[in-house]
Amino acid sequence: MEKKLSIISFSGDFDKLTAVFTLATGAAAVGYEVNIFFTFWGLDAIKEKQGRSFLGKSPLTKAFGFLMGGLKVAPVSRFNFWGISPKIFRSLMRKNNVATLEELVEYAKVLGVNLYACEMAMHILGLKREDFIPEVKDVLGVATFLKLADDGQTLFI
């Protein structure tokens, strides 16, 4: 029986996304099938356009699109210190020879981690399939993701 890890990525916070991709790449490296389901702010991790941009259809969804600036501006969940903390963490990661968040995302792609976008969250936030990196395997509803996750471990981060 193949080992399987499925992760629901709800947060767009730097530290939580780092945990998602650390677990995903570690599991994939030792032979697990890994599925990540990005929903709401987690979708920020798989946006094609990094940086602040007015994605969305309505003025409100465009505002959310602007606030969701991608990995480069992902805040730390605690003690963000006006956006300085992610820079400090990246520096500490490099200094301690630990993969940065951006490197972990690239490793996930190379290791064949399955990336999925939440259809409902995309509708709410006014996002389209084209707004995401090409490595996103599919846009799914919750029921379909749960079926994929069946017979494995599921984590919510």
N, C-alpha and C positions, 0 to 999 in steps of 0.2 A: 504494500500500500504506500502510495506516494505521500510524503508529508506536505501539508498545506498550511500557509499562514495568510489570513486575510485581514487587512487593516482598514478601518474606516477613519479617514483623515478629515476631521471637522474643523480643525484650527488652522489659521494662517500664521500662527506665531512661530518665530524662528526656532525656538527651543523645541517646540512640539513637532514641527516639521523635521527637525534634525533627528528626533527620536523615531519618527515614522520611517525615514529613509535609512537610518542606522539599522533598525530592526529588519527592514525589508531587504537591504543589501546583504546583511549578515545571514539571514535565512536563505536567500537565493544562492549565496556563495557555498552553502553546505547542502544544496540540492532541493530545497523546498520550492514548491510552486508558490509564488507570492502574488497576491492581488491587493491593490490599493484602490479604495473607493473614495474619491474626493468629493466632499459635499460642502456647501456654503463657503466659509472662508478658506477651507482647505483647497478649493479650486484655484486659489491664487498660486499655488505651487506649480501648476501645470499650464499656466497661461503662456501663450506664444510670445506676446509682447510684454517684455519686462519694463518696469518703470510705470509711472503714473499715466494712465490714459483713460479717456472717457468711453469705455466700453458699455454697451447696453442700448436699450431702445428709448426709454423715457428719461426725463431729467433726473428722476430719483435713481434709476438703475445706472445712469451715467455717473452720478455722484459716487455710488458704491464702487463702480469700476475704477474711478479715479483713486479712491481710498485704498483699494486693493492693488497695491503697486508691484506685486511680484516678489520673488525671493530676495532681490537686492535691497528692498526696503521693509522686509518682514520684521515686525517688532518682536522684542523678547516679551514673554508673557508677564514677567515681573521685573521691576527695576529697569525699565527700558531707557531711562535717562535721556529723554528727548531724541531717541534714535541712535544714541552713541553705543549702547550695549551690544547690538549685533556686530558692530565693527570691532569691539573689544573681544567678543567671542571668536570672531574669525581670526583675529590676530593670535589669540591664545591657542586656537586649534592648529594654526600653521606652526607656531612656536613649539607645540607639543607633538608635531607630526601626526595630527589627527585630520581626517578628511573634513573639509568644509561642507556646508549644506549643498552648495552648488556642485561640488565634486561627488557627493553622495547621490544626487539626482542623476548625474552622468553615469555613475556606476550602476544605478538601478536600470537605466536604459540598456547598458551593455550586458547586464546579467539577465535580461529578459523579464524583469518585474512587469506584471500586467497592470497598467494604469487605466482606471475607469473614471469617468465624470458622471456625477449625479444629475439625471435628467430634470428632476423637480427643482433642484437648487439653480440649475442653469436657467430654467424658465423664470423663476422668481427674480434672479439677478440680471435677466435680459441678455444672457450670454449665448453664443452660437458655437457649434462644433469647431468652426474655423478660428475661434478665439484661443484654441488650445494647441499645445505642441503636437507634432505628428505622431509621437509615440503613444498618445492616448489611444488605447485599443478600441474603446467603444464608449458610447453614452448609454447608461443603464438606469433603470428604475430600481428601487430598493428590492423588490421581490426577485428580480433577476440576479442582483448581486448576492443576495442571501443564498440563492440556489448555487451560485459559483463557490460560495464560501462553505457550503455544506461539507461535512466530513473533515473539517480542519479547525484550527484555532482561529478565533476572530478577536481582534483588539480594537478598541475605540480610543482614538487619541485626538 
